[in-house]
Amino acid sequence: MTSELLEVGGVPFSGAKLETEHASILLIRGKKAHLGCGYFSLAPADRLGDRFAIVTGVKCFADMLQARVAAVSAAAAACGVAEGMTGRDALLLMERA
């Protein structure tokens, strides 16, 4: 696993990348916000009340920020996150709410 410090809109985040045989599992997280690749499921986030959005078709952290959100947890939706917005906008909404 590799990790990387990221800054998005002046807000610090950390990125984690885990390689499998066939894919990279990507996660960007802040203190309250979580943005994951399509490898993740929202069911646990909804059960636990976590702010989580999913983007698909990504290969790196930069892709995640530009990609459109494909799914959101209930807690993320309560922060104003909606499908179709960019990962960058979703992260900032979740973190600042």
C-alpha positions in Angstrom: 0.0 0.0 0.0 1.2 3.5 -0.8 -0.1 6.8 0.7 0.2 10.4 -0.4 -0.7 13.7 1.1 -3.1 15.7 -1.1 -4.3 19.3 -1.0 -7.7 20.0 -2.6 -9.0 23.6 -2.5 -6.6 24.4 0.4 -7.9 21.5 2.5 -5.5 18.6 3.4 -6.5 15.0 2.5 -4.6 11.7 2.4 -4.7 9.3 -0.5 -4.2 5.5 -0.1 -3.6 3.1 -3.0 -3.7 -0.6 -2.6 -2.7 -2.8 -5.6 -4.4 -6.1 -6.3 -3.5 -8.4 -9.1 -6.0 -6.8 -11.5 -6.7 -3.3 -10.1 -5.8 -0.4 -7.9 -8.0 0.3 -4.9 -8.1 4.1 -4.4 -9.3 6.1 -1.4 -9.0 9.8 -0.6 -10.0 10.8 2.9 -10.2 13.8 5.1 -11.3 14.2 8.7 -15.0 13.7 7.7 -14.9 13.0 3.9 -14.2 9.8 2.0 -14.0 9.4 -1.8 -13.4 5.9 -3.1 -13.1 4.1 -6.4 -15.7 1.6 -7.7 -14.1 -1.2 -5.6 -16.0 0.1 -2.6 -19.6 -0.5 -1.4 -21.8 2.1 0.2 -23.7 -0.3 2.5 -21.2 -0.1 5.4 -20.9 3.7 5.1 -24.7 4.0 5.3 -24.9 1.6 8.2 -22.2 3.6 10.1 -23.2 7.1 9.0 -20.0 7.9 7.2 -19.7 10.5 4.4 -18.7 8.5 1.4 -18.9 9.1 -2.4 -17.8 6.7 -5.1 -16.3 7.5 -8.5 -15.6 4.9 -11.2 -13.2 4.4 -14.1 -10.3 6.0 -12.2 -6.6 4.9 -12.1 -5.1 7.7 -9.9 -6.0 10.4 -7.4 -6.1 13.1 -10.1 -8.6 11.0 -12.0 -10.7 10.7 -8.8 -10.9 14.5 -8.4 -12.1 15.0 -12.0 -14.4 12.0 -12.3 -18.1 12.3 -11.8 -19.6 10.9 -8.6 -21.5 7.6 -9.3 -23.0 6.9 -5.9 -23.2 8.6 -2.5 -24.0 7.5 1.1 -26.9 9.1 2.9 -24.6 11.1 5.1 -22.8 12.5 2.0 -26.2 13.3 0.4 -27.1 15.2 3.6 -24.0 17.4 3.0 -25.3 18.2 -0.5 -23.3 15.7 -2.5 -25.1 14.4 -5.5 -24.4 11.9 -8.3 -22.8 13.7 -11.3 -20.8 16.3 -9.4 -17.0 16.0 -9.5 -15.1 14.1 -6.9 -13.3 17.3 -6.0 -16.5 19.1 -5.3 -17.9 16.2 -3.4 -14.8 15.9 -1.1 -15.0 19.6 -0.3 -18.7 19.6 0.5 -18.3 16.6 2.8 -15.3 18.0 4.5 -16.7 21.5 5.1 -20.2 20.5 6.2 
